[in-house]
Amino acid sequence: MSLIIAAIRTGHDPVGKLPAAAFHTTLDRQVVCPKCSATYNLVVDYAASTSRFFERDAHRLILMLQKAVHLGHANGHRVVHFETAGVVVTSHLPERPGGVEPATTQTGIGADSYPARRPRDPVR
């Protein structure tokens, strides 16, 4: 079973689906933007949060969510729901007025996330 952690901005409801679980719990630890006062609550499966090695397994995922929140400061923290299970952080935006739902975006670490290289100009 892979560990899935969601970060939901304080004062907002989850926009996307929460991780599949029988019961969710909010961790005592919050993710805080270092540049402003935006805080995100961490939501995880209760059974996973009470496991023996949860702190060790969740550390890398929480660091990825912290980075996503820090990068979200540039756009005014429009994203109210982040979710990660490993390499990819999925961000969910709230619905726009008029019922148009924006697409979710995924940012990850890997070959797909870097822009394509331009070919070098030949040396003359």
CORKA-V576175 format. One record per helix or strand of 2 or more residues. SS is the DSSP state (A for helix, B for strand). FROM is the first residue (numbers start at 1). TO is the last residue. If there is no record, write none. Layout:
# CORKA-V576175
SS:FROM:TO / SS:FROM:TO
This chain:
# CORKA-V576175
B:5:9 / B:24:32 / B:39:45 / A:46:49 / A:54:75 / B:79:84 / B:88:93 / B:105:108 / A:111:113
